[in-house]
Amino acid sequence: MKNVLFSLLALFTLSAAPAAAHTTTNDEPLIVRSKVMEGGLEVLIANLEQTKTTLTLTNLDTNREMFSDRVRNHNGYSYNLNLDELKPGRYLLSVTKGKEVRQQVLLLTKKGIMCSAWK
């Protein structure tokens, strides 16, 4: 019985050690999620590490920037993009943090919004 308890205690201690040793560095991945909602898109961004981050929406047919916002001094960010006023077409949603860029293509039609996977 002692051996089983000792083994479980040792296993718990060893499995918890890597989590305690983890530190956040500037190499942490930029995490971006989006969710279609009525009238638009909710964009969630994480792992910003207080680094200036830019969110832009560009019309791919005209190459015109439709929206841009800078996020400063935050670790996470949430934004609701209202897409009701945009014409149907293809749009590129980009999130840039330092040299890291994540992009998603949006297809707006009269019937709704289709989103590609984040790249």
mmCIF file of the C-alpha atoms, coordinates in Angstrom:
data_MODEL
# 
_entry.id   MODEL 
# 
loop_
_atom_site.group_PDB 
_atom_site.id 
_atom_site.type_symbol 
_atom_site.label_atom_id 
_atom_site.label_alt_id 
_atom_site.label_comp_id 
_atom_site.label_asym_id 
_atom_site.label_entity_id 
_atom_site.label_seq_id 
_atom_site.pdbx_PDB_ins_code 
_atom_site.Cartn_x 
_atom_site.Cartn_y 
_atom_site.Cartn_z 
_atom_site.occupancy 
_atom_site.B_iso_or_equiv 
_atom_site.pdbx_formal_charge 
_atom_site.auth_seq_id 
_atom_site.auth_comp_id 
_atom_site.auth_asym_id 
_atom_site.auth_atom_id 
_atom_site.pdbx_PDB_model_num 
ATOM 1   C CA . MET A 1 1   ? 0.000   0.000  0.000   1.00 0.00 ? 1   MET A CA 1 
ATOM 2   C CA . LYS A 1 2   ? 2.876   2.379  0.839   1.00 0.00 ? 2   LYS A CA 1 
ATOM 3   C CA . ASN A 1 3   ? 4.441   1.663  -2.543  1.00 0.00 ? 3   ASN A CA 1 
ATOM 4   C CA . VAL A 1 4   ? 1.215   2.481  -4.384  1.00 0.00 ? 4   VAL A CA 1 
ATOM 5   C CA . LEU A 1 5   ? 0.760   5.773  -2.502  1.00 0.00 ? 5   LEU A CA 1 
ATOM 6   C CA . PHE A 1 6   ? 4.424   6.685  -3.010  1.00 0.00 ? 6   PHE A CA 1 
ATOM 7   C CA . SER A 1 7   ? 4.177   5.893  -6.732  1.00 0.00 ? 7   SER A CA 1 
ATOM 8   C CA . LEU A 1 8   ? 1.028   8.007  -7.122  1.00 0.00 ? 8   LEU A CA 1 
ATOM 9   C CA . LEU A 1 9   ? 2.628   10.902 -5.237  1.00 0.00 ? 9   LEU A CA 1 
ATOM 10  C CA . ALA A 1 10  ? 5.773   10.698 -7.390  1.00 0.00 ? 10  ALA A CA 1 
ATOM 11  C CA . LEU A 1 11  ? 3.699   10.541 -10.585 1.00 0.00 ? 11  LEU A CA 1 
ATOM 12  C CA . PHE A 1 12  ? 1.646   13.577 -9.528  1.00 0.00 ? 12  PHE A CA 1 
ATOM 13  C CA . THR A 1 13  ? 4.767   15.554 -8.616  1.00 0.00 ? 13  THR A CA 1 
ATOM 14  C CA . LEU A 1 14  ? 6.524   14.766 -11.897 1.00 0.00 ? 14  LEU A CA 1 
ATOM 15  C CA . SER A 1 15  ? 3.474   15.531 -14.030 1.00 0.00 ? 15  SER A CA 1 
ATOM 16  C CA . ALA A 1 16  ? 2.956   18.915 -12.333 1.00 0.00 ? 16  ALA A CA 1 
ATOM 17  C CA . ALA A 1 17  ? 6.595   20.009 -12.687 1.00 0.00 ? 17  ALA A CA 1 
ATOM 18  C CA . PRO A 1 18  ? 6.515   20.942 -16.422 1.00 0.00 ? 18  PRO A CA 1 
ATOM 19  C CA . ALA A 1 19  ? 3.417   23.093 -15.936 1.00 0.00 ? 19  ALA A CA 1 
ATOM 20  C CA . ALA A 1 20  ? 5.034   24.993 -13.092 1.00 0.00 ? 20  ALA A CA 1 
ATOM 21  C CA . ALA A 1 21  ? 8.224   25.501 -15.089 1.00 0.00 ? 21  ALA A CA 1 
ATOM 22  C CA . HIS A 1 22  ? 6.404   26.963 -18.142 1.00 0.00 ? 22  HIS A CA 1 
ATOM 23  C CA . THR A 1 23  ? 7.046   30.648 -18.783 1.00 0.00 ? 23  THR A CA 1 
ATOM 24  C CA . THR A 1 24  ? 5.557   32.893 -21.462 1.00 0.00 ? 24  THR A CA 1 
ATOM 25  C CA . THR A 1 25  ? 7.977   34.165 -24.078 1.00 0.00 ? 25  THR A CA 1 
ATOM 26  C CA . ASN A 1 26  ? 7.593   36.272 -27.192 1.00 0.00 ? 26  ASN A CA 1 
ATOM 27  C CA . ASP A 1 27  ? 7.601   33.011 -29.155 1.00 0.00 ? 27  ASP A CA 1 
ATOM 28  C CA . GLU A 1 28  ? 4.128   32.073 -27.901 1.00 0.00 ? 28  GLU A CA 1 
ATOM 29  C CA . PRO A 1 29  ? 1.698   31.478 -30.786 1.00 0.00 ? 29  PRO A CA 1 
ATOM 30  C CA . LEU A 1 30  ? -0.888  34.073 -31.691 1.00 0.00 ? 30  LEU A CA 1 
ATOM 31  C CA . ILE A 1 31  ? -4.319  32.533 -31.105 1.00 0.00 ? 31  ILE A CA 1 
ATOM 32  C CA . VAL A 1 32  ? -7.208  33.800 -33.233 1.00 0.00 ? 32  VAL A CA 1 
ATOM 33  C CA . ARG A 1 33  ? -10.785 32.534 -33.332 1.00 0.00 ? 33  ARG A CA 1 
ATOM 34  C CA . SER A 1 34  ? -13.866 33.875 -35.085 1.00 0.00 ? 34  SER A CA 1 
ATOM 35  C CA . LYS A 1 35  ? -17.529 33.099 -34.744 1.00 0.00 ? 35  LYS A CA 1 
ATOM 36  C CA . VAL A 1 36  ? -20.326 34.056 -37.140 1.00 0.00 ? 36  VAL A CA 1 
ATOM 37  C CA . MET A 1 37  ? -23.114 35.880 -35.368 1.00 0.00 ? 37  MET A CA 1 
ATOM 38  C CA . GLU A 1 38  ? -26.190 37.733 -36.561 1.00 0.00 ? 38  GLU A CA 1 
ATOM 39  C CA . GLY A 1 39  ? -25.055 40.699 -38.632 1.00 0.00 ? 39  GLY A CA 1 
ATOM 40  C CA . GLY A 1 40  ? -21.354 40.060 -38.334 1.00 0.00 ? 40  GLY A CA 1 
ATOM 41  C CA . LEU A 1 41  ? -18.398 38.238 -36.913 1.00 0.00 ? 41  LEU A CA 1 
ATOM 42  C CA . GLU A 1 42  ? -16.990 38.009 -33.396 1.00 0.00 ? 42  GLU A CA 1 
ATOM 43  C CA . VAL A 1 43  ? -13.171 37.922 -33.412 1.00 0.00 ? 43  VAL A CA 1 
ATOM 44  C CA . LEU A 1 44  ? -11.248 36.671 -30.364 1.00 0.00 ? 44  LEU A CA 1 
ATOM 45  C CA . ILE A 1 45  ? -7.476  37.118 -30.122 1.00 0.00 ? 45  ILE A CA 1 
ATOM 46  C CA . ALA A 1 46  ? -5.210  35.711 -27.385 1.00 0.00 ? 46  ALA A CA 1 
ATOM 47  C CA . ASN A 1 47  ? -1.497  35.596 -26.492 1.00 0.00 ? 47  ASN A CA 1 
ATOM 48  C CA . LEU A 1 48  ? -0.907  39.231 -27.393 1.00 0.00 ? 48  LEU A CA 1 
ATOM 49  C CA . GLU A 1 49  ? 1.695   39.624 -24.610 1.00 0.00 ? 49  GLU A CA 1 
ATOM 50  C CA . GLN A 1 50  ? 1.074   43.380 -24.434 1.00 0.00 ? 50  GLN A CA 1 
ATOM 51  C CA . THR A 1 51  ? 2.441   43.626 -28.006 1.00 0.00 ? 51  THR A CA 1 
ATOM 52  C CA . LYS A 1 52  ? 0.902   46.022 -30.540 1.00 0.00 ? 52  LYS A CA 1 
ATOM 53  C CA . THR A 1 53  ? -1.466  43.986 -32.700 1.00 0.00 ? 53  THR A CA 1 
ATOM 54  C CA . THR A 1 54  ? -3.424  45.098 -35.772 1.00 0.00 ? 54  THR A CA 1 
ATOM 55  C CA . LEU A 1 55  ? -6.768  43.772 -36.986 1.00 0.00 ? 55  LEU A CA 1 
ATOM 56  C CA . THR A 1 56  ? -7.670  44.633 -40.614 1.00 0.00 ? 56  THR A CA 1 
ATOM 57  C CA . LEU A 1 57  ? -10.458 43.728 -43.024 1.00 0.00 ? 57  LEU A CA 1 
ATOM 58  C CA . THR A 1 58  ? -9.669  44.154 -46.738 1.00 0.00 ? 58  THR A CA 1 
ATOM 59  C CA . ASN A 1 59  ? -11.972 43.748 -49.738 1.00 0.00 ? 59  ASN A CA 1 
ATOM 60  C CA . LEU A 1 60  ? -10.178 41.234 -51.986 1.00 0.00 ? 60  LEU A CA 1 
ATOM 61  C CA . ASP A 1 61  ? -12.003 42.398 -55.124 1.00 0.00 ? 61  ASP A CA 1 
ATOM 62  C CA . THR A 1 62  ? -10.968 46.065 -54.809 1.00 0.00 ? 62  THR A CA 1 
ATOM 63  C CA . ASN A 1 63  ? -7.956  45.672 -52.456 1.00 0.00 ? 63  ASN A CA 1 
ATOM 64  C CA . ARG A 1 64  ? -9.546  48.414 -50.315 1.00 0.00 ? 64  ARG A CA 1 
ATOM 65  C CA . GLU A 1 65  ? -9.100  48.380 -46.539 1.00 0.00 ? 65  GLU A CA 1 
ATOM 66  C CA . MET A 1 66  ? -12.576 48.402 -44.994 1.00 0.00 ? 66  MET A CA 1 
ATOM 67  C CA . PHE A 1 67  ? -11.640 48.318 -41.319 1.00 0.00 ? 67  PHE A CA 1 
ATOM 68  C CA . SER A 1 68  ? -8.517  48.600 -39.175 1.00 0.00 ? 68  SER A CA 1 
ATOM 69  C CA . ASP A 1 69  ? -7.952  48.645 -35.429 1.00 0.00 ? 69  ASP A CA 1 
ATOM 70  C CA . ARG A 1 70  ? -4.809  48.617 -33.289 1.00 0.00 ? 70  ARG A CA 1 
ATOM 71  C CA . VAL A 1 71  ? -4.699  46.775 -30.003 1.00 0.00 ? 71  VAL A CA 1 
ATOM 72  C CA . ARG A 1 72  ? -2.131  47.918 -27.451 1.00 0.00 ? 72  ARG A CA 1 
ATOM 73  C CA . ASN A 1 73  ? -1.263  46.796 -23.929 1.00 0.00 ? 73  ASN A CA 1 
ATOM 74  C CA . HIS A 1 74  ? -3.622  43.815 -23.856 1.00 0.00 ? 74  HIS A CA 1 
ATOM 75  C CA . ASN A 1 75  ? -3.137  40.071 -23.561 1.00 0.00 ? 75  ASN A CA 1 
ATOM 76  C CA . GLY A 1 76  ? -6.502  39.260 -25.107 1.00 0.00 ? 76  GLY A CA 1 
ATOM 77  C CA . TYR A 1 77  ? -8.978  41.107 -27.298 1.00 0.00 ? 77  TYR A CA 1 
ATOM 78  C CA . SER A 1 78  ? -12.524 40.623 -28.537 1.00 0.00 ? 78  SER A CA 1 
ATOM 79  C CA . TYR A 1 79  ? -14.210 42.590 -31.306 1.00 0.00 ? 79  TYR A CA 1 
ATOM 80  C CA . ASN A 1 80  ? -17.604 42.342 -33.002 1.00 0.00 ? 80  ASN A CA 1 
ATOM 81  C CA . LEU A 1 81  ? -17.288 43.217 -36.685 1.00 0.00 ? 81  LEU A CA 1 
ATOM 82  C CA . ASN A 1 82  ? -20.552 44.501 -38.147 1.00 0.00 ? 82  ASN A CA 1 
ATOM 83  C CA . LEU A 1 83  ? -20.650 43.201 -41.719 1.00 0.00 ? 83  LEU A CA 1 
ATOM 84  C CA . ASP A 1 84  ? -24.215 44.313 -42.552 1.00 0.00 ? 84  ASP A CA 1 
ATOM 85  C CA . GLU A 1 85  ? -23.045 47.434 -44.429 1.00 0.00 ? 85  GLU A CA 1 
ATOM 86  C CA . LEU A 1 86  ? -20.569 45.574 -46.668 1.00 0.00 ? 86  LEU A CA 1 
ATOM 87  C CA . LYS A 1 87  ? -21.378 44.541 -50.218 1.00 0.00 ? 87  LYS A CA 1 
ATOM 88  C CA . PRO A 1 88  ? -21.345 40.826 -51.057 1.00 0.00 ? 88  PRO A CA 1 
ATOM 89  C CA . GLY A 1 89  ? -17.863 39.669 -52.014 1.00 0.00 ? 89  GLY A CA 1 
ATOM 90  C CA . ARG A 1 90  ? -14.593 38.236 -50.712 1.00 0.00 ? 90  ARG A CA 1 
ATOM 91  C CA . TYR A 1 91  ? -12.807 39.838 -47.773 1.00 0.00 ? 91  TYR A CA 1 
ATOM 92  C CA . LEU A 1 92  ? -9.533  39.103 -46.013 1.00 0.00 ? 92  LEU A CA 1 
ATOM 93  C CA . LEU A 1 93  ? -9.443  39.383 -42.228 1.00 0.00 ? 93  LEU A CA 1 
ATOM 94  C CA . SER A 1 94  ? -5.850  39.753 -40.979 1.00 0.00 ? 94  SER A CA 1 
ATOM 95  C CA . VAL A 1 95  ? -4.381  39.829 -37.478 1.00 0.00 ? 95  VAL A CA 1 
ATOM 96  C CA . THR A 1 96  ? -0.750  40.974 -37.245 1.00 0.00 ? 96  THR A CA 1 
ATOM 97  C CA . LYS A 1 97  ? 1.392   40.766 -34.099 1.00 0.00 ? 97  LYS A CA 1 
ATOM 98  C CA . GLY A 1 98  ? 5.014   41.640 -34.768 1.00 0.00 ? 98  GLY A CA 1 
ATOM 99  C CA . LYS A 1 99  ? 6.123   39.403 -37.651 1.00 0.00 ? 99  LYS A CA 1 
ATOM 100 C CA . GLU A 1 100 ? 3.320   36.893 -37.124 1.00 0.00 ? 100 GLU A CA 1 
ATOM 101 C CA . VAL A 1 101 ? 0.257   37.205 -39.379 1.00 0.00 ? 101 VAL A CA 1 
ATOM 102 C CA . ARG A 1 102 ? -2.928  35.125 -39.192 1.00 0.00 ? 102 ARG A CA 1 
ATOM 103 C CA . GLN A 1 103 ? -5.487  35.426 -42.012 1.00 0.00 ? 103 GLN A CA 1 
ATOM 104 C CA . GLN A 1 104 ? -9.002  34.263 -42.776 1.00 0.00 ? 104 GLN A CA 1 
ATOM 105 C CA . VAL A 1 105 ? -10.992 34.703 -45.996 1.00 0.00 ? 105 VAL A CA 1 
ATOM 106 C CA . LEU A 1 106 ? -14.647 35.709 -45.600 1.00 0.00 ? 106 LEU A CA 1 
ATOM 107 C CA . LEU A 1 107 ? -17.225 35.223 -48.337 1.00 0.00 ? 107 LEU A CA 1 
ATOM 108 C CA . LEU A 1 108 ? -20.218 37.514 -47.863 1.00 0.00 ? 108 LEU A CA 1 
ATOM 109 C CA . THR A 1 109 ? -23.363 36.668 -49.793 1.00 0.00 ? 109 THR A CA 1 
ATOM 110 C CA . LYS A 1 110 ? -26.968 37.778 -49.497 1.00 0.00 ? 110 LYS A CA 1 
ATOM 111 C CA . LYS A 1 111 ? -27.619 34.454 -47.739 1.00 0.00 ? 111 LYS A CA 1 
ATOM 112 C CA . GLY A 1 112 ? -24.879 34.825 -45.124 1.00 0.00 ? 112 GLY A CA 1 
ATOM 113 C CA . ILE A 1 113 ? -21.173 34.547 -44.300 1.00 0.00 ? 113 ILE A CA 1 
ATOM 114 C CA . MET A 1 114 ? -18.746 31.716 -45.057 1.00 0.00 ? 114 MET A CA 1 
ATOM 115 C CA . CYS A 1 115 ? -15.312 31.656 -43.388 1.00 0.00 ? 115 CYS A CA 1 
ATOM 116 C CA . SER A 1 116 ? -12.147 29.815 -44.317 1.00 0.00 ? 116 SER A CA 1 
ATOM 117 C CA . ALA A 1 117 ? -9.876  28.261 -41.714 1.00 0.00 ? 117 ALA A CA 1 
ATOM 118 C CA . TRP A 1 118 ? -7.303  30.581 -40.116 1.00 0.00 ? 118 TRP A CA 1 
ATOM 119 C CA . LYS A 1 119 ? -3.903  30.347 -41.817 1.00 0.00 ? 119 LYS A CA 1 
# 
